[in-house]
Amino acid sequence: MDINLSTWMMIFFLLSLTIAIWKIYVFLPNKTLRDDDTTQEAIQKLSNIMLTCVQQSEKKLSEEELFQAMLSHKDFDEKKFWRFNQNRLKNLLEHYYLQHNSRLV
């Protein structure tokens, strides 16, 4: 049985492709991380903190003041929400606004 060069090349290519896919799969995260703030539970917790800060305030808060109030809130976990910034707050406000105004329509 004589196997030509192109067959050997195809065998080694498929073998190396299989090994490469396996190595990539091993390093892909397949479970949620502890500090993942994009999960539904994390969004709900941030929304609750946001609403608590707004309700406890005596005056209307600007985005900067709301951001600072949320950072200093007792339930705010700095290790879990280490990526929380003003952009994330804007997204959270927009998400909350769209979610609750769609019920009114």
C-alpha distance (Angstrom), angle and dihedral (degrees) to the residues before:
residue distance angle dihedral
M1 . . .
D2 3.75 . .
I3 3.84 117.9 .
N4 3.77 115.2 -163.6
L5 3.78 126.6 -137.5
S6 3.81 96.8 -99.4
T7 3.82 90.9 56.4
W8 3.83 91.1 52.2
M9 3.78 89.7 48.2
M10 3.82 90.9 51.6
I11 3.81 92.0 48.4
F12 3.81 92.9 50.5
F13 3.79 91.5 44.1
L14 3.82 92.2 53.2
L15 3.79 91.1 44.8
S16 3.82 93.0 50.7
L17 3.82 91.0 44.0
T18 3.81 90.0 53.6
I19 3.81 91.7 49.6
A20 3.81 92.1 46.9
I21 3.82 93.2 50.1
W22 3.80 90.5 47.9
K23 3.82 92.4 50.4
I24 3.80 91.6 49.1
Y25 3.81 91.6 47.7
V26 3.81 91.6 53.0
F27 3.80 92.4 57.4
L28 3.82 97.7 44.2
P29 3.81 112.8 101.7
N30 3.78 107.7 -116.9
K31 3.80 98.6 174.5
T32 3.77 130.7 54.2
L33 3.75 116.4 -90.8
R34 3.80 122.8 -124.6
D35 3.79 92.4 -118.3
D36 3.81 96.2 44.7
D37 3.79 105.8 131.0
T38 3.79 95.7 -179.6
T39 3.79 96.7 76.7
Q40 3.79 121.0 107.4
E41 3.81 91.2 -111.7
A42 3.81 92.1 52.9
I43 3.81 91.6 48.4
Q44 3.80 89.8 49.9
K45 3.81 92.1 49.3
L46 3.81 92.0 49.2
S47 3.81 89.6 47.7
N48 3.79 90.7 51.9
I49 3.80 91.3 49.8
M50 3.81 90.0 47.9
L51 3.82 92.6 50.8
T52 3.80 91.9 46.3
C53 3.80 91.2 52.0
V54 3.80 91.7 49.0
Q55 3.81 92.9 47.7
Q56 3.81 93.9 47.6
S57 3.77 93.1 50.4
E58 3.80 118.5 97.1
K59 3.78 93.6 -152.7
K60 3.77 137.5 36.1
L61 3.80 109.1 -79.3
S62 3.76 126.0 -138.3
E63 3.80 118.2 -138.9
E64 3.81 91.3 -99.8
E65 3.81 92.3 50.6
L66 3.80 91.6 46.2
F67 3.80 89.9 49.7
Q68 3.80 91.5 52.2
A69 3.81 91.7 45.0
M70 3.79 91.0 52.2
L71 3.80 92.2 49.0
S72 3.80 90.9 53.0
H73 3.83 94.9 43.8
K74 3.82 114.9 119.5
D75 3.83 93.9 -127.3
F76 3.81 94.5 50.4
D77 3.81 108.7 111.1
E78 3.80 108.5 -151.5
K79 3.80 92.9 -166.5
K80 3.81 94.5 53.6
F81 3.80 97.1 38.7
W82 3.80 97.7 39.0
R83 3.81 89.9 132.9
F84 3.79 93.5 54.4
N85 3.81 110.6 125.1
Q86 3.80 138.6 148.6
N87 3.81 92.1 -80.6
R88 3.79 89.8 55.4
L89 3.81 89.1 48.9
K90 3.81 90.6 52.8
N91 3.81 90.0 50.6
L92 3.79 90.0 48.1
L93 3.81 92.1 50.2
E94 3.79 91.2 47.9
H95 3.80 91.6 48.1
Y96 3.81 91.2 49.8
Y97 3.79 92.9 45.7
L98 3.81 93.8 49.1
Q99 3.78 92.7 44.9
H100 3.80 95.0 51.7
N101 3.81 99.1 36.5
S102 3.79 92.2 52.3
R103 3.80 87.7 64.9
L104 3.78 90.8 56.7
V105 3.79 94.7 55.4
